[in-house]
Amino acid sequence: MIKKKDLPACPVETALLLIGTRWGPLIVRDLLSGTKRFGELKKSLGGVSQKVLTQNLRSLEEYGLVKRKVYAEVPPRVEYSLTEMGKSIKPIHDALWQWGEHFKDDLKG
């Protein structure tokens, strides 16, 4: 888990550090609708490699935004979901969605 002393002083910089990768917001987007398995996330994200998706999920887990649950089965089953802190990103996600829609609408006109 990341420590407060390791975070930037600026809150915007902190938010971007936590979810500001290319794939971070899209992983959060997919997990906002519920728990997903690795393969489901990879398929939904399209162009992400297995290595990069794994790195992003590990970072989000380290930051306390995503939880990983491993089932003792053969073959092993791993599921990812948002923590309560991860779910708190929803208003930010919704605002980005609305801003993106507004931007696209302005380009049409």
TIRO-448012 format. One record per atom (N, C-alpha, C): x, y, z; atom name; residue in one letter; residue number from 1. Coordinates in Angstrom, 2 decimals. Example, Ala and Ser with C-alpha at 12.3 -4.5 7.8 and 13.67 -1.06 7.14 Angstrom:
<nodes>
[[13.19,-5.69,7.80],"N","A",1],
[[12.30,-4.50,7.80],"CA","A",1],
[[13.20,-3.30,7.80],"C","A",1],
[[12.85,-2.25,7.08],"N","S",2],
[[13.67,-1.06,7.14],"CA","S",2],
[[12.90,0.03,7.87],"C","S",2],
</nodes>
This chain:
<nodes>
[[0.84,-1.18,0.00],"N","M",1],
[[0.00,0.00,0.00],"CA","M",1],
[[0.89,1.24,0.00],"C","M",1],
[[0.51,2.19,-0.81],"N","I",2],
[[1.27,3.43,-0.91],"CA","I",2],
[[1.09,4.25,0.38],"C","I",2],
[[2.12,4.98,0.76],"N","K",3],
[[2.07,5.79,1.98],"CA","K",3],
[[1.87,7.25,1.62],"C","K",3],
[[1.18,7.96,2.51],"N","K",4],
[[0.87,9.36,2.29],"CA","K",4],
[[2.12,10.18,2.01],"C","K",4],
[[3.19,9.89,2.72],"N","K",5],
[[4.43,10.66,2.54],"CA","K",5],
[[5.04,10.48,1.15],"C","K",5],
[[4.65,9.41,0.44],"N","D",6],
[[5.18,9.14,-0.89],"CA","D",6],
[[4.38,9.84,-2.00],"C","D",6],
[[3.29,10.48,-1.62],"N","L",7],
[[2.42,11.11,-2.61],"CA","L",7],
[[2.82,12.56,-2.87],"C","L",7],
[[2.55,13.07,-4.08],"N","P",8],
[[2.84,14.46,-4.39],"CA","P",8],
[[2.00,15.40,-3.53],"C","P",8],
[[2.45,16.63,-3.38],"N","A",9],
[[1.70,17.62,-2.59],"CA","A",9],
[[0.41,18.02,-3.29],"C","A",9],
[[0.42,18.07,-4.60],"N","C",10],
[[-0.75,18.50,-5.38],"CA","C",10],
[[-1.76,17.36,-5.50],"C","C",10],
[[-3.01,17.56,-5.09],"N","P",11],
[[-4.03,16.50,-5.19],"CA","P",11],
[[-4.29,16.04,-6.62],"C","P",11],
[[-4.22,16.95,-7.59],"N","V",12],
[[-4.43,16.54,-8.99],"CA","V",12],
[[-3.31,15.61,-9.42],"C","V",12],
[[-2.09,15.94,-9.04],"N","E",13],
[[-0.95,15.09,-9.38],"CA","E",13],
[[-1.09,13.72,-8.71],"C","E",13],
[[-1.61,13.71,-7.49],"N","T",14],
[[-1.83,12.45,-6.79],"CA","T",14],
[[-2.83,11.58,-7.55],"C","T",14],
[[-3.96,12.18,-7.96],"N","A",15],
[[-4.98,11.44,-8.71],"CA","A",15],
[[-4.41,10.88,-10.01],"C","A",15],
[[-3.62,11.70,-10.70],"N","L",16],
[[-3.03,11.24,-11.96],"CA","L",16],
[[-1.99,10.14,-11.73],"C","L",16],
[[-1.27,10.23,-10.64],"N","L",17],
[[-0.32,9.17,-10.29],"CA","L",17],
[[-1.04,7.85,-10.11],"C","L",17],
[[-2.19,7.89,-9.44],"N","L",18],
[[-2.91,6.67,-9.10],"CA","L",18],
[[-3.63,6.05,-10.29],"C","L",18],
[[-4.25,6.85,-11.13],"N","I",19],
[[-5.03,6.27,-12.24],"CA","I",19],
[[-4.68,6.85,-13.60],"C","I",19],
[[-3.61,7.63,-13.68],"N","G",20],
[[-3.32,8.38,-14.88],"CA","G",20],
[[-2.60,7.66,-16.00],"C","G",20],
[[-2.44,6.35,-15.90],"N","T",21],
[[-1.83,5.63,-17.02],"CA","T",21],
[[-2.84,5.57,-18.17],"C","T",21],
[[-2.39,5.11,-19.30],"N","R",22],
[[-3.31,4.97,-20.43],"CA","R",22],
[[-4.47,4.02,-20.09],"C","R",22],
[[-4.16,2.96,-19.35],"N","W",23],
[[-5.14,1.91,-19.12],"CA","W",23],
[[-5.88,2.03,-17.79],"C","W",23],
[[-5.31,2.74,-16.83],"N","G",24],
[[-5.91,2.84,-15.49],"CA","G",24],
[[-7.37,3.26,-15.48],"C","G",24],
[[-7.70,4.39,-16.13],"N","P",25],
[[-9.11,4.81,-16.13],"CA","P",25],
[[-10.03,3.82,-16.83],"C","P",25],
[[-9.50,3.12,-17.83],"N","L",26],
[[-10.34,2.15,-18.55],"CA","L",26],
[[-10.56,0.88,-17.72],"C","L",26],
[[-9.56,0.49,-16.94],"N","I",27],
[[-9.73,-0.63,-16.03],"CA","I",27],
[[-10.79,-0.27,-14.99],"C","I",27],
[[-10.68,0.93,-14.43],"N","V",28],
[[-11.67,1.40,-13.46],"CA","V",28],
[[-13.05,1.43,-14.10],"C","V",28],
[[-13.14,1.93,-15.33],"N","R",29],
[[-14.42,1.97,-16.04],"CA","R",29],
[[-15.06,0.59,-16.09],"C","R",29],
[[-14.26,-0.41,-16.45],"N","D",30],
[[-14.80,-1.77,-16.58],"CA","D",30],
[[-15.19,-2.35,-15.22],"C","D",30],
[[-14.42,-2.04,-14.19],"N","L",31],
[[-14.71,-2.59,-12.86],"CA","L",31],
[[-15.84,-1.85,-12.15],"C","L",31],
[[-16.19,-0.65,-12.61],"N","L",32],
[[-17.32,0.05,-12.01],"CA","L",32],
[[-18.62,-0.72,-12.19],"C","L",32],
[[-18.69,-1.54,-13.24],"N","S",33],
[[-19.90,-2.32,-13.48],"CA","S",33],
[[-19.89,-3.65,-12.72],"C","S",33],
[[-18.79,-3.97,-12.05],"N","G",34],
[[-18.73,-5.20,-11.25],"CA","G",34],
[[-17.43,-5.95,-11.43],"C","G",34],
[[-17.34,-7.06,-10.72],"N","T",35],
[[-16.15,-7.91,-10.71],"CA","T",35],
[[-15.89,-8.49,-12.10],"C","T",35],
[[-14.61,-8.53,-12.47],"N","K",36],
[[-14.22,-9.09,-13.77],"CA","K",36],
[[-13.02,-10.00,-13.60],"C","K",36],
[[-12.93,-10.97,-14.48],"N","R",37],
[[-11.74,-11.82,-14.55],"CA","R",37],
[[-10.73,-11.17,-15.50],"C","R",37],
[[-9.49,-11.62,-15.40],"N","F",38],
[[-8.40,-11.05,-16.19],"CA","F",38],
[[-8.75,-11.06,-17.68],"C","F",38],
[[-9.20,-12.20,-18.16],"N","G",39],
[[-9.52,-12.33,-19.59],"CA","G",39],
[[-10.62,-11.38,-20.04],"C","G",39],
[[-11.60,-11.15,-19.18],"N","E",40],
[[-12.67,-10.21,-19.51],"CA","E",40],
[[-12.12,-8.79,-19.66],"C","E",40],
[[-11.23,-8.43,-18.74],"N","L",41],
[[-10.63,-7.09,-18.81],"CA","L",41],
[[-9.78,-6.96,-20.07],"C","L",41],
[[-8.97,-7.96,-20.34],"N","K",42],
[[-8.09,-7.92,-21.52],"CA","K",42],
[[-8.91,-7.78,-22.80],"C","K",42],
[[-9.98,-8.54,-22.90],"N","K",43],
[[-10.84,-8.49,-24.08],"CA","K",43],
[[-11.51,-7.12,-24.22],"C","K",43],
[[-11.99,-6.58,-23.11],"N","S",44],
[[-12.68,-5.30,-23.13],"CA","S",44],
[[-11.74,-4.16,-23.51],"C","S",44],
[[-10.49,-4.24,-23.06],"N","L",45],
[[-9.53,-3.16,-23.30],"CA","L",45],
[[-8.91,-3.22,-24.69],"C","L",45],
[[-9.04,-4.34,-25.36],"N","G",46],
[[-8.57,-4.43,-26.73],"CA","G",46],
[[-7.06,-4.49,-26.88],"C","G",46],
[[-6.41,-3.36,-27.08],"N","G",47],
[[-5.01,-3.33,-27.45],"CA","G",47],
[[-4.00,-3.48,-26.33],"C","G",47],
[[-4.43,-3.77,-25.13],"N","V",48],
[[-3.48,-3.89,-24.01],"CA","V",48],
[[-2.84,-5.28,-24.03],"C","V",48],
[[-1.52,-5.31,-23.76],"N","S",49],
[[-0.84,-6.60,-23.67],"CA","S",49],
[[-1.08,-7.20,-22.29],"C","S",49],
[[-0.86,-8.50,-22.18],"N","Q",50],
[[-1.03,-9.19,-20.91],"CA","Q",50],
[[-0.09,-8.59,-19.86],"C","Q",50],
[[1.14,-8.31,-20.26],"N","K",51],
[[2.13,-7.76,-19.34],"CA","K",51],
[[1.70,-6.40,-18.81],"C","K",51],
[[1.25,-5.52,-19.69],"N","V",52],
[[0.86,-4.17,-19.29],"CA","V",52],
[[-0.40,-4.20,-18.43],"C","V",52],
[[-1.35,-5.05,-18.78],"N","L",53],
[[-2.55,-5.17,-17.97],"CA","L",53],
[[-2.20,-5.66,-16.57],"C","L",53],
[[-1.33,-6.65,-16.49],"N","T",54],
[[-0.89,-7.17,-15.19],"CA","T",54],
[[-0.22,-6.07,-14.37],"C","T",54],
[[0.65,-5.30,-15.00],"N","Q",55],
[[1.34,-4.21,-14.30],"CA","Q",55],
[[0.35,-3.17,-13.78],"C","Q",55],
[[-0.61,-2.81,-14.60],"N","N",56],
[[-1.61,-1.82,-14.20],"CA","N",56],
[[-2.49,-2.34,-13.07],"C","N",56],
[[-2.91,-3.59,-13.16],"N","L",57],
[[-3.73,-4.17,-12.09],"CA","L",57],
[[-2.94,-4.23,-10.78],"C","L",57],
[[-1.67,-4.59,-10.86],"N","R",58],
[[-0.84,-4.65,-9.65],"CA","R",58],
[[-0.69,-3.27,-9.03],"C","R",58],
[[-0.49,-2.26,-9.86],"N","S",59],
[[-0.38,-0.89,-9.34],"CA","S",59],
[[-1.67,-0.45,-8.68],"C","S",59],
[[-2.79,-0.67,-9.35],"N","L",60],
[[-4.08,-0.29,-8.77],"CA","L",60],
[[-4.36,-1.04,-7.48],"C","L",60],
[[-3.90,-2.28,-7.42],"N","E",61],
[[-4.05,-3.06,-6.19],"CA","E",61],
[[-3.15,-2.49,-5.09],"C","E",61],
[[-1.92,-2.15,-5.44],"N","E",62],
[[-0.98,-1.58,-4.47],"CA","E",62],
[[-1.52,-0.26,-3.90],"C","E",62],
[[-2.18,0.52,-4.75],"N","Y",63],
[[-2.73,1.81,-4.31],"CA","Y",63],
[[-4.02,1.64,-3.51],"C","Y",63],
[[-4.53,0.42,-3.44],"N","G",64],
[[-5.74,0.17,-2.66],"CA","G",64],
[[-7.02,0.49,-3.42],"C","G",64],
[[-6.95,0.56,-4.75],"N","L",65],
[[-8.12,0.86,-5.56],"CA","L",65],
[[-8.79,-0.39,-6.11],"C","L",65],
[[-8.01,-1.45,-6.26],"N","V",66],
[[-8.52,-2.71,-6.81],"CA","V",66],
[[-8.14,-3.83,-5.85],"C","V",66],
[[-9.07,-4.77,-5.69],"N","K",67],
[[-8.74,-5.97,-4.91],"CA","K",67],
[[-8.75,-7.18,-5.84],"C","K",67],
[[-7.88,-8.09,-5.53],"N","R",68],
[[-7.67,-9.30,-6.33],"CA","R",68],
[[-8.05,-10.49,-5.47],"C","R",68],
[[-8.90,-11.35,-6.00],"N","K",69],
[[-9.31,-12.54,-5.26],"CA","K",69],
[[-8.92,-13.77,-6.06],"C","K",69],
[[-8.13,-14.63,-5.44],"N","V",70],
[[-7.66,-15.86,-6.08],"CA","V",70],
[[-8.44,-17.02,-5.49],"C","V",70],
[[-9.01,-17.85,-6.35],"N","Y",71],
[[-9.75,-19.04,-5.91],"CA","Y",71],
[[-8.84,-20.25,-6.05],"C","Y",71],
[[-8.89,-21.10,-5.04],"N","A",72],
[[-8.06,-22.32,-5.04],"CA","A",72],
[[-8.74,-23.38,-5.90],"C","A",72],
[[-8.61,-23.21,-7.20],"N","E",73],
[[-9.21,-24.13,-8.17],"CA","E",73],
[[-8.15,-24.49,-9.20],"C","E",73],
[[-8.45,-25.52,-9.95],"N","V",74],
[[-7.59,-25.88,-11.07],"CA","V",74],
[[-8.46,-25.86,-12.32],"C","V",74],
[[-8.17,-25.02,-13.30],"N","P",75],
[[-7.12,-23.99,-13.29],"CA","P",75],
[[-7.49,-22.86,-12.33],"C","P",75],
[[-6.49,-22.11,-11.87],"N","P",76],
[[-6.76,-21.03,-10.92],"CA","P",76],
[[-7.67,-19.96,-11.53],"C","P",76],
[[-8.54,-19.44,-10.70],"N","R",77],
[[-9.45,-18.37,-11.13],"CA","R",77],
[[-9.12,-17.14,-10.31],"C","R",77],
[[-8.93,-16.02,-10.98],"N","V",78],
[[-8.61,-14.76,-10.33],"CA","V",78],
[[-9.64,-13.73,-10.76],"C","V",78],
[[-10.20,-13.01,-9.79],"N","E",79],
[[-11.17,-11.97,-10.08],"CA","E",79],
[[-10.70,-10.65,-9.51],"C","E",79],
[[-11.05,-9.57,-10.22],"N","Y",80],
[[-10.69,-8.23,-9.81],"CA","Y",80],
[[-11.95,-7.42,-9.58],"C","Y",80],
[[-11.92,-6.60,-8.55],"N","S",81],
[[-13.03,-5.69,-8.28],"CA","S",81],
[[-12.49,-4.43,-7.64],"C","S",81],
[[-13.31,-3.39,-7.62],"N","L",82],
[[-12.90,-2.14,-7.00],"CA","L",82],
[[-13.11,-2.22,-5.49],"C","L",82],
[[-12.21,-1.60,-4.76],"N","T",83],
[[-12.39,-1.42,-3.32],"CA","T",83],
[[-13.36,-0.24,-3.14],"C","T",83],
[[-13.69,0.05,-1.91],"N","E",84],
[[-14.54,1.22,-1.67],"CA","E",84],
[[-13.84,2.49,-2.16],"C","E",84],
[[-12.53,2.59,-1.95],"N","M",85],
[[-11.79,3.75,-2.44],"CA","M",85],
[[-11.81,3.78,-3.96],"C","M",85],
[[-11.70,2.63,-4.59],"N","G",86],
[[-11.78,2.56,-6.05],"CA","G",86],
[[-13.14,2.99,-6.56],"C","G",86],
[[-14.20,2.60,-5.86],"N","K",87],
[[-15.55,2.98,-6.26],"CA","K",87],
[[-15.77,4.49,-6.12],"C","K",87],
[[-15.00,5.12,-5.24],"N","S",88],
[[-15.16,6.57,-5.03],"CA","S",88],
[[-14.69,7.36,-6.25],"C","S",88],
[[-14.06,6.71,-7.23],"N","I",89],
[[-13.61,7.37,-8.46],"CA","I",89],
[[-14.79,7.60,-9.41],"C","I",89],
[[-15.93,6.97,-9.17],"N","K",90],
[[-17.06,7.06,-10.09],"CA","K",90],
[[-17.43,8.49,-10.48],"C","K",90],
[[-17.54,9.44,-9.55],"N","P",91],
[[-17.90,10.81,-9.98],"CA","P",91],
[[-16.85,11.42,-10.92],"C","P",91],
[[-15.59,11.08,-10.72],"N","I",92],
[[-14.53,11.58,-11.60],"CA","I",92],
[[-14.69,10.95,-12.98],"C","I",92],
[[-14.94,9.64,-13.01],"N","H",93],
[[-15.16,8.92,-14.26],"CA","H",93],
[[-16.35,9.53,-15.01],"C","H",93],
[[-17.45,9.76,-14.28],"N","D",94],
[[-18.64,10.33,-14.90],"CA","D",94],
[[-18.37,11.72,-15.46],"C","D",94],
[[-17.59,12.53,-14.73],"N","A",95],
[[-17.26,13.88,-15.20],"CA","A",95],
[[-16.40,13.81,-16.46],"C","A",95],
[[-15.43,12.89,-16.50],"N","L",96],
[[-14.61,12.73,-17.70],"CA","L",96],
[[-15.46,12.28,-18.88],"C","L",96],
[[-16.40,11.38,-18.62],"N","W",97],
[[-17.31,10.90,-19.67],"CA","W",97],
[[-18.10,12.08,-20.25],"C","W",97],
[[-18.69,12.89,-19.36],"N","Q",98],
[[-19.49,14.03,-19.81],"CA","Q",98],
[[-18.63,15.04,-20.57],"C","Q",98],
[[-17.43,15.30,-20.06],"N","W",99],
[[-16.54,16.24,-20.73],"CA","W",99],
[[-16.17,15.73,-22.12],"C","W",99],
[[-15.86,14.43,-22.22],"N","G",100],
[[-15.52,13.83,-23.51],"CA","G",100],
[[-16.68,13.92,-24.49],"C","G",100],
[[-17.88,13.68,-24.01],"N","E",101],
[[-19.07,13.80,-24.87],"CA","E",101],
[[-19.23,15.24,-25.35],"C","E",101],
[[-19.09,16.19,-24.43],"N","H",102],
[[-19.20,17.61,-24.77],"CA","H",102],
[[-18.16,18.00,-25.81],"C","H",102],
[[-16.93,17.54,-25.62],"N","F",103],
[[-15.85,17.86,-26.55],"CA","F",103],
[[-16.17,17.30,-27.93],"C","F",103],
[[-16.62,16.04,-27.99],"N","K",104],
[[-16.95,15.42,-29.28],"CA","K",104],
[[-18.11,16.17,-29.94],"C","K",104],
[[-19.11,16.58,-29.16],"N","D",105],
[[-20.24,17.32,-29.71],"CA","D",105],
[[-19.79,18.64,-30.30],"C","D",105],
[[-18.88,19.33,-29.62],"N","D",106],
[[-18.38,20.62,-30.12],"CA","D",106],
[[-17.61,20.44,-31.43],"C","D",106],
[[-16.94,19.33,-31.61],"N","L",107],
[[-16.20,19.09,-32.85],"CA","L",107],
[[-17.12,18.86,-34.03],"C","L",107],
[[-18.30,18.31,-33.77],"N","K",108],
[[-19.27,18.05,-34.84],"CA","K",108],
[[-19.81,19.34,-35.43],"C","K",108],
[[-19.99,20.34,-34.56],"N","G",109],
[[-20.62,21.58,-34.98],"CA","G",109],
[[-19.73,22.44,-35.74],"C","G",109],
</nodes>
